[in-house]
Amino acid sequence: MSVKKQFGSFDELLSGSQLPVLVDFYAPWCGPCQLMTGILDRVSEEMKDKVQIVKINTDNYPDLASQFRVYALPTLVLFKDGEPVDRVEGVIQADKLCDRLAAYV
């Protein structure tokens, strides 16, 4: 299950995690983003203790969306050691996402 957390800065979030961080850039009005919620819950169960999943509402953080060139929703960006290492635009099935993540954990 993805967790809603408060953080002082995005860099703080990334540097504070011992695990790779999968960021789901989404918007509440985005239909495909709503589909990803259940998918990310399954991925979180399967990959617990291997990856941290964070949801970022692009309506609330447009500068982050711009910084990481989020032009389509949902966009998933995987960060390892604070750097982006993989990205997926659009909906992806849980098993395929787990396979992609496995290469980085």
C-alpha positions in Angstrom: 0.0 0.0 0.0 1.3 3.4 -0.9 1.7 5.8 2.0 0.9 9.5 2.3 3.8 11.2 4.0 4.7 14.7 4.8 8.2 15.8 3.8 10.2 19.0 3.9 11.6 18.6 0.4 11.6 16.0 -2.3 15.4 15.7 -1.9 14.8 14.9 1.7 12.3 12.2 0.8 14.8 10.6 -1.6 17.8 10.8 0.6 15.9 9.6 3.7 15.0 6.3 2.1 17.2 3.2 2.3 15.1 1.6 -0.5 14.6 2.6 -4.1 11.6 5.0 -4.3 8.9 4.6 -6.9 7.1 7.9 -7.3 3.6 7.9 -8.8 3.0 11.3 -10.3 -0.8 11.5 -10.5 -3.8 13.9 -10.4 -7.1 13.1 -8.6 -9.1 13.9 -11.8 -7.1 11.5 -13.9 -9.0 8.2 -14.7 -5.9 6.1 -15.5 -4.3 7.4 -12.3 -7.2 5.9 -10.3 -6.5 2.5 -12.0 -2.9 2.7 -10.8 -4.0 2.9 -7.2 -5.0 -0.8 -7.0 -2.1 -1.8 -9.1 0.4 0.0 -6.8 -1.3 -1.6 -3.8 -0.6 -5.1 -5.3 3.0 -4.1 -6.2 3.5 -2.7 -2.7 2.4 -6.0 -1.2 4.6 -8.0 -3.5 7.7 -5.8 -3.1 7.4 -4.8 0.5 10.7 -4.2 2.1 12.3 -3.8 -1.4 10.8 -0.5 -2.7 9.0 2.5 -1.2 6.0 3.8 -3.1 5.1 7.5 -2.9 2.3 9.3 -4.6 2.7 12.9 -5.6 -0.2 15.0 -6.8 1.0 17.0 -9.7 -1.7 19.6 -9.1 -0.1 20.3 -5.7 3.5 20.0 -6.9 3.7 21.3 -10.4 7.3 22.3 -10.1 8.3 18.7 -9.3 6.3 17.5 -12.3 8.1 20.0 -14.5 11.5 19.1 -13.1 11.0 15.4 -13.9 9.4 16.1 -17.3 6.0 14.6 -16.3 3.9 15.3 -19.4 1.5 12.4 -19.2 -0.4 10.9 -16.3 0.2 8.7 -14.6 4.0 8.7 -14.7 6.0 6.5 -12.5 9.6 7.4 -11.8 11.9 5.0 -10.0 14.7 6.7 -8.0 17.7 4.8 -6.7 20.3 6.6 -4.6 18.4 9.8 -5.2 18.7 9.5 -9.0 16.0 8.6 -11.5 16.8 5.2 -13.0 13.5 4.2 -14.8 10.2 5.6 -15.8 6.8 4.4 -17.1 4.2 6.6 -18.6 0.6 5.4 -18.5 -0.9 2.3 -16.9 1.2 -0.8 -16.4 0.1 -4.1 -15.0 1.3 -5.1 -11.6 3.3 -8.2 -12.7 5.1 -6.2 -15.4 5.9 -3.4 -13.0 7.3 -5.8 -10.5 9.5 -7.3 -13.2 10.9 -3.9 -14.0 11.4 -3.0 -10.4 13.2 -6.3 -9.7 16.1 -5.2 -11.9 16.8 -2.3 -9.4 16.3 -3.9 -6.0 
